[in-house]
Structures are given as structure tokens and as C-alpha cells.
Amino acid sequence: MLSLFKFAVAFERMSAYRQARRHACTHNAMNTFVAHLLQPALPALLCLLLTACGGGGGGGGAGDAGSGGAGSTNPTPPGGPGPGPGTGSTPGPVTSAAPTGRLWHNNYALDFVTGSQVAHLDQSPSTLADPDRFAIPWRDGTQYILTDYRPARGETTITVKETGTRRVLFELVYDGYARDPKPSPISRDVVLLTVGNSITERADYAFINLRTRSFIDRFAEGSVSVDWLPDGRYLQLGSNGQISVGTPGSSRAAAGSFNLQGRRLGDVKVNHQGTQFIVTLTQDSGAIAQRDLWVANIDGSNPGRLTSTNITSYGHWSPDGRHIAFDDDTGFLCNGAGCLGSCSLWVVASTTRNANPLPSFPGEASAFNVRNAQGSSRRLGCELLAWLR
């Protein structure tokens, strides 16, 4: 497996590689206004005409607990605040306290700066984390990972940097395509990545040790969705609705089931407490793909539809598990005069069901109001990369 990694300078040296990942169009303040005028009347037309802009990121990790997979082989998911696995109980009420924490994002309109920024819900000014637009942090926010795919060479540069100084901690080259990193919650060396030979070929989930440049575990992406549990094990949700819990490089066992409502499986994200997950499900209706989020206990019990927008492609848990942020994305059509379309961010209590933030459906969804680098209050737009304490 080591042969899949080409040698690169690794530790304590600043990276010199160019950053090639850029979106084709820029978000601006008018996008939200235009989209909410169009959404109630023309959702189908927009989906057909506009180029979809989904995405997101997530993951995290804190603490240096070693280089390999960790955690018990016991398939029982970890406990914590909230409903326990297998109880089927309804989640308890969420307090009205405002969401807290740090929002890693790449919303250009906040400061008219390209890159990954950090907005603070305590209303302190935003800061620039990295000029790359897709920096994904570990859960404690002390380091972050970048992936830079170069099609001409058929390789991906994977870089881990220290937050604040941007000092390179790891840098290696993967011989193929690597994307969507999810850092381990217990190790600074291990990440979950989606990998393949090229951007057009079948992809796999891979647990990779960056320090040793080796695979810990690997399995096909198409039939499952995977995320970390807080103790270093992982949750695997299959396209047949079966849920299993495993340890990277070791055993995996059945842990429940979830009704996919006849929809296509998308990304799954476990809350930081390991008690619930959200998952993106897609219903294909002709040429239109309708996406929304569902939420359930970690064993699949007590499922519920979180959003009812048909244009929500991802969500992020708040660190305390009480809130969920999500997008509504009409897509974009850009030319020299600007962009038509919108991607907006919203936040709801995790107990909310069928959230729809359109003006014609007033409800519990709220926008994130943060301060930019100059201290001015602004509404935060897409994309949200991670939500940390």
C-alpha cells in the first residue's frame, strides 16, 4: 500500500505547491435576495438551468492518541448526552440558548477574501485561516488538512498545517484522487478520505495514517456512507439501510438499521456526542435531484426529516449537539456580468422537523450573523466547512 504514496518533504517545512482548487463563480450579497425571489415559483426551472454547487466539509479531532485506529472492538456506540442507542426515545427538548462556537467557512462575501476563514459566534472579528478555500480542521482547531488534486499528473498533494502559523506538519503526495477529508477525533495522524484512481472512476473510503503513509482500512464508497464516532471507531450506513460500527483496520459489527425512504444515500455526519447522525438523502425526479437531511438516533431509531427544502446538500452539527446548520442551494449560472442563484446557510434546533427557511414558510430556521474582519455585522453565506467549539 505504501507504493501508492510518492515521497514528499513531510515535517516542519513550508509548502510551495500552488493552490488550484477554486470555485467557478463567486458568492455575493445579491445572490440570497435573487434566489429567495425565484425559489417559491421556479425551483424546478432553476435546478434544470443552474449548475449545482454543493459541497461542504467537516470532520475533526482533538488529542494525540496515537497513529493507528483506536477504540474498542465492542460494536456498541459510545454514550453521551441525548438519547441512547436502541431506545427509540424522542430527543429531549433543546434550550433556547443561542448557538456558540467557531465556524470555518469560505464565504467570499464576508470580507471579499478568497480562502478558508473562521467566524466567531461570540461576535469577535473573523480571521483568515488559510488562502486555500477548503481547509478542514481537526476538532480542537489546532491543525487542518488541505487536498490539492492535479489532473495533469493524476496525483493529490495532502498537506496538514498548524492553525495560526500555517506551518506544514505533514505533506505527502497520493498517487490518485483524494477528497473530502474527515480528520480523526482521537489522532492527529489519521484521516478518513475518499480516494480513487481519478476523478471519474469509482471511489473508496480510506482510513490513512499520514505519518506512516499507509492505509489502515479501505472499502467501496458507492454502497455506504461513513463518519467517525467520537471514540475513534466509525459508523457505516449502507445503501440498504443497515448500520454497523467498526474500528479502522479491525472488526465491524451490526448496530441497527435506518429507513432510507426509498431515496439515494448521501453523506452521513455523527454528532460530537456519538448519539445521533444526520444524513443527506436524494430523491431523483426525472432530471431533478431533490436533496434533504434526515436525523436519527445512532442505531437508526426515531428517524425524522430535518429539512424540507429539496435543495439541501449538507449539514453540520454544533459541538454540543443541540443545533444543526444546513444549506439551501439553488445552484449558480455565472457569466461576465455576475452570478444568478444562491446558497444560504441556516441553523435550527436538532429537534426541528421539516425546516424550510423560504419566506413563504416562516419557521424556526435562523441565519448566522457574525462579524467580519473589520468588526461589521454580516450574514454568513456558503460554504460552511466545519463547526468547532
Secondary structure, 3 states (H helix, E strand, C coil): CHHHEECCCCCCCCCCCCCCCCCCCCCCHHHHHHHHHHCCCCHHHHHHHCECCCCCCCCCCCCCCCCCCCCCCCCCCCCCCCCCCCCCCCCCCCCCCCCCCEEEECCHHHHCCCCEEEEECCCCCCEEEECCCCCEECCCCCEEEEEEEECCCCEEEEEEEECCCCCEEEEEEECCEEEEEEECCCCCCEEEEEEECCCCCCEEEEEEECCCCEEEEEEECCCEEEEECCCCCEEEEECCCEEEEECCCCCEEEEEECCCCCCEEEEEEECCCCCEEEEEEEEEECCEEEEEEEEEECCCCCCEECECCCECCCEEECCCCCEEEEEEEEEEEEECCEEEEEEEEEEEECCCCCECCCCCCCCCCECCEEECCCCCEEECECCEEEEEC
